[in-house]
Amino acid sequence: MVLFVLELEWVLSTGQDKQFAWHCSESGQRLGCYRTSAVASGLQFDVETRHVFIGDHSGQVTILKLEQENCTLLTTFRGHTGKI
Ligand SMILES: *[C@@H]1O[C@H](CO)[C@@H](O)[C@H](O)[C@H]1NC(C)=O
């Protein structure tokens, strides 16, 4: 999945490699990445808080806070027994 965040000029993406990554859409530079526990199947971003929500095939939702060049794991929700 791919999300473009106009306000920050970021492109957020997830792949079959279980990586979540974000890039600067102006420079093309990779700003950071995070390995999720399974292949992602849902992706949402809140511009104001810079929180990203990644649902995956293990049934987990990972919430990260993104900065310009790093990210912090805030929490994970494990409320599903099947794929999200
Ligand atoms: C993450 O990046 C922010 C802004 O770029 C910086 O202020 C902060 O110190 C960095 N945190 C770590 C853990 O490197």
PDB file of the backbone (N, CA, C, O) and the ligand in Angstrom, with CONECT records:
HET    LIG  A 101      14
ATOM      1  N   MET A   1       0.840  -1.188   0.000  1.00  0.00           N
ATOM      2  CA  MET A   1       0.000   0.000   0.000  1.00  0.00           C
ATOM      3  C   MET A   1       0.875   1.238   0.000  1.00  0.00           C
ATOM      4  O   MET A   1       2.023   1.214   0.445  1.00  0.00           O
ATOM      5  N   VAL A   2       0.307   2.319  -0.509  1.00  0.00           N
ATOM      6  CA  VAL A   2       1.037   3.578  -0.576  1.00  0.00           C
ATOM      7  C   VAL A   2       0.123   4.709  -0.147  1.00  0.00           C
ATOM      8  O   VAL A   2      -1.037   4.763  -0.556  1.00  0.00           O
ATOM      9  N   LEU A   3       0.640   5.614   0.677  1.00  0.00           N
ATOM     10  CA  LEU A   3      -0.080   6.821   1.055  1.00  0.00           C
ATOM     11  C   LEU A   3       0.816   8.016   0.774  1.00  0.00           C
ATOM     12  O   LEU A   3       2.008   7.996   1.081  1.00  0.00           O
ATOM     13  N   PHE A   4       0.237   9.057   0.188  1.00  0.00           N
ATOM     14  CA  PHE A   4       0.981  10.305   0.000  1.00  0.00           C
ATOM     15  C   PHE A   4       0.467  11.316   1.016  1.00  0.00           C
ATOM     16  O   PHE A   4      -0.738  11.538   1.130  1.00  0.00           O
ATOM     17  N   VAL A   5       1.389  11.927   1.751  1.00  0.00           N
ATOM     18  CA  VAL A   5       1.030  12.937   2.754  1.00  0.00           C
ATOM     19  C   VAL A   5       1.516  14.289   2.236  1.00  0.00           C
ATOM     20  O   VAL A   5       2.687  14.644   2.375  1.00  0.00           O
ATOM     21  N   LEU A   6       0.604  15.020   1.645  1.00  0.00           N
ATOM     22  CA  LEU A   6       0.948  16.290   1.003  1.00  0.00           C
ATOM     23  C   LEU A   6       1.601  17.264   1.983  1.00  0.00           C
ATOM     24  O   LEU A   6       2.600  17.902   1.652  1.00  0.00           O
ATOM     25  N   GLU A   7       1.041  17.380   3.182  1.00  0.00           N
ATOM     26  CA  GLU A   7       1.502  18.372   4.164  1.00  0.00           C
ATOM     27  C   GLU A   7       2.971  18.191   4.534  1.00  0.00           C
ATOM     28  O   GLU A   7       3.675  19.167   4.796  1.00  0.00           O
ATOM     29  N   LEU A   8       3.430  16.941   4.555  1.00  0.00           N
ATOM     30  CA  LEU A   8       4.805  16.656   4.974  1.00  0.00           C
ATOM     31  C   LEU A   8       5.701  16.286   3.795  1.00  0.00           C
ATOM     32  O   LEU A   8       6.915  16.147   3.940  1.00  0.00           O
ATOM     33  N   GLU A   9       5.082  16.129   2.630  1.00  0.00           N
ATOM     34  CA  GLU A   9       5.778  15.643   1.434  1.00  0.00           C
ATOM     35  C   GLU A   9       6.451  14.296   1.711  1.00  0.00           C
ATOM     36  O   GLU A   9       7.633  14.089   1.437  1.00  0.00           O
ATOM     37  N   TRP A  10       5.654  13.407   2.259  1.00  0.00           N
ATOM     38  CA  TRP A  10       6.106  12.058   2.555  1.00  0.00           C
ATOM     39  C   TRP A  10       5.296  11.053   1.738  1.00  0.00           C
ATOM     40  O   TRP A  10       4.108  11.251   1.480  1.00  0.00           O
ATOM     41  N   VAL A  11       5.953   9.991   1.347  1.00  0.00           N
ATOM     42  CA  VAL A  11       5.277   8.836   0.763  1.00  0.00           C
ATOM     43  C   VAL A  11       5.482   7.664   1.723  1.00  0.00           C
ATOM     44  O   VAL A  11       6.614   7.258   1.986  1.00  0.00           O
ATOM     45  N   LEU A  12       4.391   7.133   2.236  1.00  0.00           N
ATOM     46  CA  LEU A  12       4.435   5.992   3.150  1.00  0.00           C
ATOM     47  C   LEU A  12       4.109   4.740   2.343  1.00  0.00           C
ATOM     48  O   LEU A  12       3.227   4.764   1.484  1.00  0.00           O
ATOM     49  N   SER A  13       4.811   3.658   2.615  1.00  0.00           N
ATOM     50  CA  SER A  13       4.526   2.442   1.855  1.00  0.00           C
ATOM     51  C   SER A  13       4.772   1.191   2.679  1.00  0.00           C
ATOM     52  O   SER A  13       5.578   1.179   3.610  1.00  0.00           O
ATOM     53  N   THR A  14       4.054   0.139   2.311  1.00  0.00           N
ATOM     54  CA  THR A  14       4.259  -1.178   2.914  1.00  0.00           C
ATOM     55  C   THR A  14       4.410  -2.178   1.772  1.00  0.00           C
ATOM     56  O   THR A  14       3.915  -1.956   0.667  1.00  0.00           O
ATOM     57  N   GLY A  15       5.097  -3.274   2.052  1.00  0.00           N
ATOM     58  CA  GLY A  15       5.321  -4.267   1.001  1.00  0.00           C
ATOM     59  C   GLY A  15       5.228  -5.683   1.506  1.00  0.00           C
ATOM     60  O   GLY A  15       5.061  -5.928   2.701  1.00  0.00           O
ATOM     61  N   GLN A  16       5.339  -6.617   0.573  1.00  0.00           N
ATOM     62  CA  GLN A  16       5.333  -8.043   0.908  1.00  0.00           C
ATOM     63  C   GLN A  16       6.556  -8.426   1.739  1.00  0.00           C
ATOM     64  O   GLN A  16       6.584  -9.505   2.331  1.00  0.00           O
ATOM     65  N   ASP A  17       7.548  -7.574   1.789  1.00  0.00           N
ATOM     66  CA  ASP A  17       8.758  -7.823   2.573  1.00  0.00           C
ATOM     67  C   ASP A  17       8.565  -7.498   4.056  1.00  0.00           C
ATOM     68  O   ASP A  17       9.519  -7.561   4.832  1.00  0.00           O
ATOM     69  N   LYS A  18       7.334  -7.151   4.454  1.00  0.00           N
ATOM     70  CA  LYS A  18       6.992  -6.823   5.851  1.00  0.00           C
ATOM     71  C   LYS A  18       7.641  -5.528   6.324  1.00  0.00           C
ATOM     72  O   LYS A  18       7.725  -5.274   7.525  1.00  0.00           O
ATOM     73  N   GLN A  19       8.094  -4.717   5.389  1.00  0.00           N
ATOM     74  CA  GLN A  19       8.684  -3.440   5.761  1.00  0.00           C
ATOM     75  C   GLN A  19       7.680  -2.329   5.549  1.00  0.00           C
ATOM     76  O   GLN A  19       6.992  -2.263   4.530  1.00  0.00           O
ATOM     77  N   PHE A  20       7.616  -1.457   6.540  1.00  0.00           N
ATOM     78  CA  PHE A  20       6.938  -0.176   6.362  1.00  0.00           C
ATOM     79  C   PHE A  20       8.048   0.851   6.170  1.00  0.00           C
ATOM     80  O   PHE A  20       9.015   0.857   6.931  1.00  0.00           O
ATOM     81  N   ALA A  21       7.929   1.714   5.173  1.00  0.00           N
ATOM     82  CA  ALA A  21       8.967   2.715   4.921  1.00  0.00           C
ATOM     83  C   ALA A  21       8.332   4.058   4.618  1.00  0.00           C
ATOM     84  O   ALA A  21       7.194   4.131   4.152  1.00  0.00           O
ATOM     85  N   TRP A  22       9.068   5.107   4.883  1.00  0.00           N
ATOM     86  CA  TRP A  22       8.605   6.418   4.439  1.00  0.00           C
ATOM     87  C   TRP A  22       9.753   7.162   3.774  1.00  0.00           C
ATOM     88  O   TRP A  22      10.901   7.113   4.216  1.00  0.00           O
ATOM     89  N   HIS A  23       9.399   7.857   2.690  1.00  0.00           N
ATOM     90  CA  HIS A  23      10.356   8.572   1.856  1.00  0.00           C
ATOM     91  C   HIS A  23       9.922  10.024   1.721  1.00  0.00           C
ATOM     92  O   HIS A  23       8.738  10.341   1.840  1.00  0.00           O
ATOM     93  N   CYS A  24      10.879  10.896   1.474  1.00  0.00           N
ATOM     94  CA  CYS A  24      10.589  12.281   1.118  1.00  0.00           C
ATOM     95  C   CYS A  24      10.240  12.305  -0.368  1.00  0.00           C
ATOM     96  O   CYS A  24      11.022  11.859  -1.208  1.00  0.00           O
ATOM     97  N   SER A  25       9.045  12.836  -0.684  1.00  0.00           N
ATOM     98  CA  SER A  25       8.616  12.823  -2.089  1.00  0.00           C
ATOM     99  C   SER A  25       9.354  13.875  -2.910  1.00  0.00           C
ATOM    100  O   SER A  25       9.368  13.791  -4.138  1.00  0.00           O
ATOM    101  N   GLU A  26       9.962  14.856  -2.266  1.00  0.00           N
ATOM    102  CA  GLU A  26      10.716  15.892  -2.974  1.00  0.00           C
ATOM    103  C   GLU A  26      12.090  15.366  -3.395  1.00  0.00           C
ATOM    104  O   GLU A  26      12.470  15.452  -4.563  1.00  0.00           O
ATOM    105  N   SER A  27      12.829  14.817  -2.422  1.00  0.00           N
ATOM    106  CA  SER A  27      14.211  14.383  -2.676  1.00  0.00           C
ATOM    107  C   SER A  27      14.299  12.917  -3.087  1.00  0.00           C
ATOM    108  O   SER A  27      15.288  12.495  -3.685  1.00  0.00           O
ATOM    109  N   GLY A  28      13.268  12.145  -2.767  1.00  0.00           N
ATOM    110  CA  GLY A  28      13.319  10.706  -3.020  1.00  0.00           C
ATOM    111  C   GLY A  28      14.071   9.946  -1.948  1.00  0.00           C
ATOM    112  O   GLY A  28      14.186   8.722  -2.015  1.00  0.00           O
ATOM    113  N   GLN A  29      14.585  10.663  -0.959  1.00  0.00           N
ATOM    114  CA  GLN A  29      15.382  10.042   0.105  1.00  0.00           C
ATOM    115  C   GLN A  29      14.517   9.200   1.028  1.00  0.00           C
ATOM    116  O   GLN A  29      13.415   9.589   1.414  1.00  0.00           O
ATOM    117  N   ARG A  30      15.051   8.032   1.371  1.00  0.00           N
ATOM    118  CA  ARG A  30      14.356   7.176   2.339  1.00  0.00           C
ATOM    119  C   ARG A  30      14.606   7.732   3.738  1.00  0.00           C
ATOM    120  O   ARG A  30      15.754   7.905   4.149  1.00  0.00           O
ATOM    121  N   LEU A  31      13.532   8.009   4.460  1.00  0.00           N
ATOM    122  CA  LEU A  31      13.669   8.651   5.770  1.00  0.00           C
ATOM    123  C   LEU A  31      13.757   7.626   6.889  1.00  0.00           C
ATOM    124  O   LEU A  31      14.437   7.848   7.891  1.00  0.00           O
ATOM    125  N   GLY A  32      13.073   6.510   6.719  1.00  0.00           N
ATOM    126  CA  GLY A  32      13.129   5.486   7.751  1.00  0.00           C
ATOM    127  C   GLY A  32      12.314   4.278   7.366  1.00  0.00           C
ATOM    128  O   GLY A  32      11.585   4.287   6.374  1.00  0.00           O
ATOM    129  N   CYS A  33      12.446   3.233   8.168  1.00  0.00           N
ATOM    130  CA  CYS A  33      11.636   2.045   7.932  1.00  0.00           C
ATOM    131  C   CYS A  33      11.428   1.303   9.244  1.00  0.00           C
ATOM    132  O   CYS A  33      12.123   1.527  10.234  1.00  0.00           O
ATOM    133  N   TYR A  34      10.447   0.413   9.211  1.00  0.00           N
ATOM    134  CA  TYR A  34      10.116  -0.361  10.407  1.00  0.00           C
ATOM    135  C   TYR A  34       9.619  -1.719   9.936  1.00  0.00           C
ATOM    136  O   TYR A  34       8.811  -1.803   9.011  1.00  0.00           O
ATOM    137  N   ARG A  35      10.101  -2.783  10.572  1.00  0.00           N
ATOM    138  CA  ARG A  35       9.685  -4.127  10.173  1.00  0.00           C
ATOM    139  C   ARG A  35       8.469  -4.544  10.993  1.00  0.00           C
ATOM    140  O   ARG A  35       8.527  -4.581  12.222  1.00  0.00           O
ATOM    141  N   THR A  36       7.380  -4.855  10.319  1.00  0.00           N
ATOM    142  CA  THR A  36       6.171  -5.303  11.011  1.00  0.00           C
ATOM    143  C   THR A  36       6.222  -6.829  11.181  1.00  0.00           C
ATOM    144  O   THR A  36       7.017  -7.507  10.529  1.00  0.00           O
ATOM    145  N   SER A  37       5.372  -7.353  12.058  1.00  0.00           N
ATOM    146  CA  SER A  37       5.440  -8.779  12.375  1.00  0.00           C
ATOM    147  C   SER A  37       4.879  -9.650  11.250  1.00  0.00           C
ATOM    148  O   SER A  37       5.130 -10.854  11.209  1.00  0.00           O
ATOM    149  N   ALA A  38       4.127  -9.043  10.348  1.00  0.00           N
ATOM    150  CA  ALA A  38       3.568  -9.784   9.213  1.00  0.00           C
ATOM    151  C   ALA A  38       3.322  -8.796   8.079  1.00  0.00           C
ATOM    152  O   ALA A  38       3.475  -7.587   8.253  1.00  0.00           O
ATOM    153  N   VAL A  39       2.942  -9.318   6.921  1.00  0.00           N
ATOM    154  CA  VAL A  39       2.656  -8.460   5.761  1.00  0.00           C
ATOM    155  C   VAL A  39       1.495  -7.525   6.091  1.00  0.00           C
ATOM    156  O   VAL A  39       0.465  -7.964   6.603  1.00  0.00           O
ATOM    157  N   ALA A  40       1.659  -6.275   5.807  1.00  0.00           N
ATOM    158  CA  ALA A  40       0.644  -5.268   6.128  1.00  0.00           C
ATOM    159  C   ALA A  40      -0.539  -5.363   5.177  1.00  0.00           C
ATOM    160  O   ALA A  40      -0.390  -5.705   4.004  1.00  0.00           O
ATOM    161  N   SER A  41      -1.724  -5.053   5.710  1.00  0.00           N
ATOM    162  CA  SER A  41      -2.930  -5.093   4.878  1.00  0.00           C
ATOM    163  C   SER A  41      -3.817  -3.879   5.100  1.00  0.00           C
ATOM    164  O   SER A  41      -4.867  -3.753   4.471  1.00  0.00           O
ATOM    165  N   GLY A  42      -3.402  -2.987   5.990  1.00  0.00           N
ATOM    166  CA  GLY A  42      -4.153  -1.751   6.213  1.00  0.00           C
ATOM    167  C   GLY A  42      -3.190  -0.664   6.647  1.00  0.00           C
ATOM    168  O   GLY A  42      -2.294  -0.908   7.454  1.00  0.00           O
ATOM    169  N   LEU A  43      -3.371   0.546   6.110  1.00  0.00           N
ATOM    170  CA  LEU A  43      -2.440   1.632   6.413  1.00  0.00           C
ATOM    171  C   LEU A  43      -3.209   2.940   6.528  1.00  0.00           C
ATOM    172  O   LEU A  43      -3.937   3.330   5.615  1.00  0.00           O
ATOM    173  N   GLN A  44      -3.039   3.612   7.663  1.00  0.00           N
ATOM    174  CA  GLN A  44      -3.672   4.921   7.869  1.00  0.00           C
ATOM    175  C   GLN A  44      -2.654   5.847   8.510  1.00  0.00           C
ATOM    176  O   GLN A  44      -1.765   5.402   9.236  1.00  0.00           O
ATOM    177  N   PHE A  45      -2.792   7.141   8.237  1.00  0.00           N
ATOM    178  CA  PHE A  45      -1.859   8.107   8.812  1.00  0.00           C
ATOM    179  C   PHE A  45      -2.634   9.324   9.284  1.00  0.00           C
ATOM    180  O   PHE A  45      -3.540   9.796   8.597  1.00  0.00           O
ATOM    181  N   ASP A  46      -2.276   9.834  10.462  1.00  0.00           N
ATOM    182  CA  ASP A  46      -2.855  11.073  10.976  1.00  0.00           C
ATOM    183  C   ASP A  46      -1.790  12.161  10.932  1.00  0.00           C
ATOM    184  O   ASP A  46      -0.779  12.080  11.630  1.00  0.00           O
ATOM    185  N   VAL A  47      -2.021  13.165  10.118  1.00  0.00           N
ATOM    186  CA  VAL A  47      -1.012  14.219   9.881  1.00  0.00           C
ATOM    187  C   VAL A  47      -0.711  14.994  11.158  1.00  0.00           C
ATOM    188  O   VAL A  47       0.448  15.283  11.455  1.00  0.00           O
ATOM    189  N   GLU A  48      -1.750  15.328  11.911  1.00  0.00           N
ATOM    190  CA  GLU A  48      -1.574  16.186  13.080  1.00  0.00           C
ATOM    191  C   GLU A  48      -0.663  15.549  14.132  1.00  0.00           C
ATOM    192  O   GLU A  48       0.240  16.204  14.653  1.00  0.00           O
ATOM    193  N   THR A  49      -0.899  14.283  14.442  1.00  0.00           N
ATOM    194  CA  THR A  49      -0.099  13.600  15.473  1.00  0.00           C
ATOM    195  C   THR A  49       1.069  12.821  14.870  1.00  0.00           C
ATOM    196  O   THR A  49       1.946  12.358  15.599  1.00  0.00           O
ATOM    197  N   ARG A  50       1.086  12.676  13.561  1.00  0.00           N
ATOM    198  CA  ARG A  50       2.091  11.867  12.836  1.00  0.00           C
ATOM    199  C   ARG A  50       2.086  10.410  13.289  1.00  0.00           C
ATOM    200  O   ARG A  50       3.120   9.743  13.307  1.00  0.00           O
ATOM    201  N   HIS A  51       0.924   9.945  13.647  1.00  0.00           N
ATOM    202  CA  HIS A  51       0.787   8.547  14.023  1.00  0.00           C
ATOM    203  C   HIS A  51       0.414   7.744  12.782  1.00  0.00           C
ATOM    204  O   HIS A  51      -0.457   8.138  12.007  1.00  0.00           O
ATOM    205  N   VAL A  52       1.091   6.609  12.610  1.00  0.00           N
ATOM    206  CA  VAL A  52       0.737   5.717  11.517  1.00  0.00           C
ATOM    207  C   VAL A  52       0.173   4.432  12.124  1.00  0.00           C
ATOM    208  O   VAL A  52       0.667   3.942  13.140  1.00  0.00           O
ATOM    209  N   PHE A  53      -0.856   3.902  11.493  1.00  0.00           N
ATOM    210  CA  PHE A  53      -1.555   2.705  11.956  1.00  0.00           C
ATOM    211  C   PHE A  53      -1.392   1.645  10.879  1.00  0.00           C
ATOM    212  O   PHE A  53      -1.838   1.825   9.746  1.00  0.00           O
ATOM    213  N   ILE A  54      -0.754   0.546  11.234  1.00  0.00           N
ATOM    214  CA  ILE A  54      -0.484  -0.504  10.249  1.00  0.00           C
ATOM    215  C   ILE A  54      -1.151  -1.797  10.706  1.00  0.00           C
ATOM    216  O   ILE A  54      -0.751  -2.388  11.709  1.00  0.00           O
ATOM    217  N   GLY A  55      -2.160  -2.227   9.973  1.00  0.00           N
ATOM    218  CA  GLY A  55      -2.798  -3.516  10.238  1.00  0.00           C
ATOM    219  C   GLY A  55      -2.087  -4.582   9.427  1.00  0.00           C
ATOM    220  O   GLY A  55      -1.645  -4.316   8.309  1.00  0.00           O
ATOM    221  N   ASP A  56      -1.968  -5.796   9.977  1.00  0.00           N
ATOM    222  CA  ASP A  56      -1.229  -6.808   9.224  1.00  0.00           C
ATOM    223  C   ASP A  56      -1.907  -8.186   9.237  1.00  0.00           C
ATOM    224  O   ASP A  56      -2.947  -8.385   9.866  1.00  0.00           O
ATOM    225  N   HIS A  57      -1.295  -9.105   8.537  1.00  0.00           N
ATOM    226  CA  HIS A  57      -1.851 -10.450   8.358  1.00  0.00           C
ATOM    227  C   HIS A  57      -1.771 -11.309   9.612  1.00  0.00           C
ATOM    228  O   HIS A  57      -2.348 -12.397   9.645  1.00  0.00           O
ATOM    229  N   SER A  58      -1.074 -10.850  10.639  1.00  0.00           N
ATOM    230  CA  SER A  58      -1.057 -11.611  11.892  1.00  0.00           C
ATOM    231  C   SER A  58      -2.215 -11.180  12.796  1.00  0.00           C
ATOM    232  O   SER A  58      -2.404 -11.744  13.874  1.00  0.00           O
ATOM    233  N   GLY A  59      -2.987 -10.185  12.360  1.00  0.00           N
ATOM    234  CA  GLY A  59      -4.109  -9.706  13.165  1.00  0.00           C
ATOM    235  C   GLY A  59      -3.737  -8.573  14.096  1.00  0.00           C
ATOM    236  O   GLY A  59      -4.511  -8.190  14.973  1.00  0.00           O
ATOM    237  N   GLN A  60      -2.546  -8.043  13.896  1.00  0.00           N
ATOM    238  CA  GLN A  60      -2.025  -7.007  14.790  1.00  0.00           C
ATOM    239  C   GLN A  60      -2.119  -5.625  14.140  1.00  0.00           C
ATOM    240  O   GLN A  60      -1.957  -5.478  12.929  1.00  0.00           O
ATOM    241  N   VAL A  61      -2.385  -4.613  14.977  1.00  0.00           N
ATOM    242  CA  VAL A  61      -2.297  -3.219  14.525  1.00  0.00           C
ATOM    243  C   VAL A  61      -1.125  -2.580  15.252  1.00  0.00           C
ATOM    244  O   VAL A  61      -1.081  -2.553  16.481  1.00  0.00           O
ATOM    245  N   THR A  62      -0.180  -2.069  14.481  1.00  0.00           N
ATOM    246  CA  THR A  62       1.008  -1.416  15.034  1.00  0.00           C
ATOM    247  C   THR A  62       0.834   0.086  14.893  1.00  0.00           C
ATOM    248  O   THR A  62       0.474   0.578  13.824  1.00  0.00           O
ATOM    249  N   ILE A  63       1.090   0.812  15.969  1.00  0.00           N
ATOM    250  CA  ILE A  63       0.984   2.271  15.927  1.00  0.00           C
ATOM    251  C   ILE A  63       2.362   2.877  16.180  1.00  0.00           C
ATOM    252  O   ILE A  63       2.978   2.666  17.224  1.00  0.00           O
ATOM    253  N   LEU A  64       2.816   3.629  15.199  1.00  0.00           N
ATOM    254  CA  LEU A  64       4.131   4.272  15.271  1.00  0.00           C
ATOM    255  C   LEU A  64       3.964   5.775  15.222  1.00  0.00           C
ATOM    256  O   LEU A  64       3.043   6.293  14.589  1.00  0.00           O
ATOM    257  N   LYS A  65       4.854   6.463  15.891  1.00  0.00           N
ATOM    258  CA  LYS A  65       4.947   7.916  15.738  1.00  0.00           C
ATOM    259  C   LYS A  65       6.141   8.194  14.835  1.00  0.00           C
ATOM    260  O   LYS A  65       7.271   7.821  15.151  1.00  0.00           O
ATOM    261  N   LEU A  66       5.883   8.853  13.709  1.00  0.00           N
ATOM    262  CA  LEU A  66       6.951   9.124  12.749  1.00  0.00           C
ATOM    263  C   LEU A  66       7.552  10.497  12.987  1.00  0.00           C
ATOM    264  O   LEU A  66       6.838  11.472  13.219  1.00  0.00           O
ATOM    265  N   GLU A  67       8.874  10.559  12.928  1.00  0.00           N
ATOM    266  CA  GLU A  67       9.595  11.833  12.929  1.00  0.00           C
ATOM    267  C   GLU A  67      10.219  11.977  11.547  1.00  0.00           C
ATOM    268  O   GLU A  67       9.965  11.168  10.655  1.00  0.00           O
ATOM    269  N   GLN A  68      11.023  12.995  11.379  1.00  0.00           N
ATOM    270  CA  GLN A  68      11.643  13.209  10.070  1.00  0.00           C
ATOM    271  C   GLN A  68      12.551  12.038   9.677  1.00  0.00           C
ATOM    272  O   GLN A  68      12.591  11.636   8.514  1.00  0.00           O
ATOM    273  N   GLU A  69      13.272  11.501  10.654  1.00  0.00           N
ATOM    274  CA  GLU A  69      14.248  10.468  10.303  1.00  0.00           C
ATOM    275  C   GLU A  69      14.231   9.250  11.225  1.00  0.00           C
ATOM    276  O   GLU A  69      15.160   8.443  11.193  1.00  0.00           O
ATOM    277  N   ASN A  70      13.209   9.109  12.029  1.00  0.00           N
ATOM    278  CA  ASN A  70      13.113   7.930  12.887  1.00  0.00           C
ATOM    279  C   ASN A  70      11.648   7.711  13.267  1.00  0.00           C
ATOM    280  O   ASN A  70      10.772   8.500  12.912  1.00  0.00           O
ATOM    281  N   CYS A  71      11.410   6.638  13.985  1.00  0.00           N
ATOM    282  CA  CYS A  71      10.054   6.409  14.455  1.00  0.00           C
ATOM    283  C   CYS A  71      10.101   5.719  15.807  1.00  0.00           C
ATOM    284  O   CYS A  71      11.086   5.070  16.160  1.00  0.00           O
ATOM    285  N   THR A  72       9.019   5.871  16.556  1.00  0.00           N
ATOM    286  CA  THR A  72       8.902   5.254  17.867  1.00  0.00           C
ATOM    287  C   THR A  72       7.680   4.353  17.858  1.00  0.00           C
ATOM    288  O   THR A  72       6.617   4.730  17.366  1.00  0.00           O
ATOM    289  N   LEU A  73       7.846   3.160  18.406  1.00  0.00           N
ATOM    290  CA  LEU A  73       6.701   2.258  18.540  1.00  0.00           C
ATOM    291  C   LEU A  73       5.877   2.737  19.729  1.00  0.00           C
ATOM    292  O   LEU A  73       6.378   2.785  20.853  1.00  0.00           O
ATOM    293  N   LEU A  74       4.620   3.089  19.489  1.00  0.00           N
ATOM    294  CA  LEU A  74       3.757   3.555  20.577  1.00  0.00           C
ATOM    295  C   LEU A  74       3.055   2.387  21.236  1.00  0.00           C
ATOM    296  O   LEU A  74       3.099   2.224  22.455  1.00  0.00           O
ATOM    297  N   THR A  75       2.404   1.574  20.411  1.00  0.00           N
ATOM    298  CA  THR A  75       1.691   0.416  20.966  1.00  0.00           C
ATOM    299  C   THR A  75       1.323  -0.551  19.853  1.00  0.00           C
ATOM    300  O   THR A  75       1.408  -0.220  18.670  1.00  0.00           O
ATOM    301  N   THR A  76       0.917  -1.739  20.244  1.00  0.00           N
ATOM    302  CA  THR A  76       0.359  -2.679  19.277  1.00  0.00           C
ATOM    303  C   THR A  76      -0.958  -3.200  19.846  1.00  0.00           C
ATOM    304  O   THR A  76      -1.072  -3.456  21.045  1.00  0.00           O
ATOM    305  N   PHE A  77      -1.941  -3.352  18.977  1.00  0.00           N
ATOM    306  CA  PHE A  77      -3.232  -3.929  19.354  1.00  0.00           C
ATOM    307  C   PHE A  77      -3.281  -5.342  18.797  1.00  0.00           C
ATOM    308  O   PHE A  77      -3.034  -5.556  17.610  1.00  0.00           O
ATOM    309  N   ARG A  78      -3.596  -6.293  19.643  1.00  0.00           N
ATOM    310  CA  ARG A  78      -3.680  -7.674  19.174  1.00  0.00           C
ATOM    311  C   ARG A  78      -5.103  -8.193  19.391  1.00  0.00           C
ATOM    312  O   ARG A  78      -5.328  -9.149  20.133  1.00  0.00           O
ATOM    313  N   GLY A  79      -6.043  -7.546  18.734  1.00  0.00           N
ATOM    314  CA  GLY A  79      -7.440  -7.858  18.972  1.00  0.00           C
ATOM    315  C   GLY A  79      -8.057  -8.829  17.972  1.00  0.00           C
ATOM    316  O   GLY A  79      -9.257  -9.096  18.040  1.00  0.00           O
ATOM    317  N   HIS A  80      -7.258  -9.366  17.038  1.00  0.00           N
ATOM    318  CA  HIS A  80      -7.806 -10.229  16.001  1.00  0.00           C
ATOM    319  C   HIS A  80      -7.041 -11.552  15.940  1.00  0.00           C
ATOM    320  O   HIS A  80      -5.834 -11.610  16.172  1.00  0.00           O
ATOM    321  N   THR A  81      -7.768 -12.582  15.628  1.00  0.00           N
ATOM    322  CA  THR A  81      -7.120 -13.886  15.486  1.00  0.00           C
ATOM    323  C   THR A  81      -6.855 -14.197  14.008  1.00  0.00           C
ATOM    324  O   THR A  81      -6.134 -15.141  13.687  1.00  0.00           O
ATOM    325  N   GLY A  82      -7.441 -13.398  13.116  1.00  0.00           N
ATOM    326  CA  GLY A  82      -7.207 -13.593  11.681  1.00  0.00           C
ATOM    327  C   GLY A  82      -6.607 -12.353  11.077  1.00  0.00           C
ATOM    328  O   GLY A  82      -6.342 -11.366  11.762  1.00  0.00           O
ATOM    329  N   LYS A  83      -6.397 -12.421   9.773  1.00  0.00           N
ATOM    330  CA  LYS A  83      -5.796 -11.296   9.044  1.00  0.00           C
ATOM    331  C   LYS A  83      -6.661 -10.052   9.134  1.00  0.00           C
ATOM    332  O   LYS A  83      -7.888 -10.142   9.155  1.00  0.00           O
ATOM    333  N   ILE A  84      -6.030  -8.908   9.186  1.00  0.00           N
ATOM    334  CA  ILE A  84      -6.762  -7.637   9.152  1.00  0.00           C
ATOM    335  C   ILE A  84      -6.999  -7.253   7.699  1.00  0.00           C
ATOM    336  O   ILE A  84      -7.600  -6.214   7.425  1.00  0.00           O
TER     337      ILE A  84
HETATM  338  C1  LIG A 101      14.176  11.435  16.021  1.00  0.00           C
HETATM  339  O1  LIG A 101      14.129  12.544  15.151  1.00  0.00           O
HETATM  340  C2  LIG A 101      13.756  13.747  15.807  1.00  0.00           C
HETATM  341  C3  LIG A 101      13.575  14.815  14.726  1.00  0.00           C
HETATM  342  O2  LIG A 101      14.250  14.554  13.553  1.00  0.00           O
HETATM  343  C4  LIG A 101      14.842  14.095  16.819  1.00  0.00           C
HETATM  344  O3  LIG A 101      14.490  15.278  17.488  1.00  0.00           O
HETATM  345  C5  LIG A 101      14.945  12.952  17.832  1.00  0.00           C
HETATM  346  O4  LIG A 101      15.991  13.201  18.743  1.00  0.00           O
HETATM  347  C6  LIG A 101      15.206  11.648  17.108  1.00  0.00           C
HETATM  348  N1  LIG A 101      15.130  10.554  18.073  1.00  0.00           N
HETATM  349  C7  LIG A 101      16.012   9.571  18.100  1.00  0.00           C
HETATM  350  C8  LIG A 101      15.749   8.503  19.095  1.00  0.00           C
HETATM  351  O5  LIG A 101      16.962   9.511  17.341  1.00  0.00           O
CONECT  338  339  347
CONECT  339  338  340
CONECT  340  339  341  343
CONECT  341  340  342
CONECT  342  341
CONECT  343  340  344  345
CONECT  344  343
CONECT  345  343  346  347
CONECT  346  345
CONECT  347  338  345  348
CONECT  348  347  349
CONECT  349  348  350  351
CONECT  350  349
CONECT  351  349
END
